[in-house]
């Protein structure tokens, strides 16, 4: 399971999402050289990204190889 929260500088949660994810079948196999943000995530640890990093993470998530790994169709 991956839970995501977007917070304001004050700590207020602006939006959140959750995705059931089998770590061993998906993100464990991400190429850390090609996808450094996704490749740096750990299954039992929190991660924090600043606004610039979050944009890059979003681009990684929208890439076709990652969408296929997650079992999703093309990005819209």
N, C-alpha and C positions, 0 to 999 in steps of 0.2 A: 504494500500500500504506500502510495506517495501522497502526502498532504502538502498543499501549497498555500501560503498566505502572502498577500501583498499588504504591506504596512506603510503608513505614513511615517514621517520622521518622529512623530509623537508616540509611535507604537500602536496607534489605532489600526485595527484590521480593516482594510478597504474592501477586499474581496478574498475569497478562498475557493479552493477546489480540492478534490480528492480523486484518485485513480487507483483502482485495484490493479496491482502489478506484480507478476511473478519475477522477482529480482533475478533468480538463477536463469530463467529463460530469456530475459531481456537485457537489462542494463549491465549485467555482468559482462556481456559480450561486446560492449561498445568500444570502438577503437579510440583510446585516449588521445592519440595524436590528431586524429581527424575531428573529434568532438571533445575538446578539453573540459568543457563545463559539465556535460553529462557524464563523461568518463571519470570525473573527480568525485561524484556522489558516492556515498557509502550507505549500505542498507539500514544501518542502525544508528545513524548520526544525523544531526541537523546540519543544514547548509544555509548560508546567507549570501545573497548576491546584491550588489549595488545596482543602480538603475542602468548603468552601461553594461554590466555583466548580464543582467536580466534580459536585455535586448539580444545579446549574443546567444544566451541560452534559448530564447524563443526561436531564433533562427536555426539552431541545432535541432530543436524539436520539430520544426517545420520541414526539415530536409527529408527527402524521399527514403533514404536508407533507414533513418530512425523511425519514420512513420510505418514502414514495412515491418521493422523489428517489433514495434508496439501493436501490430495488427490493425493499423488504421489505413484508410485510403489516402489519396493525394490531398495535399493542403489546398484549402480554398482561398 
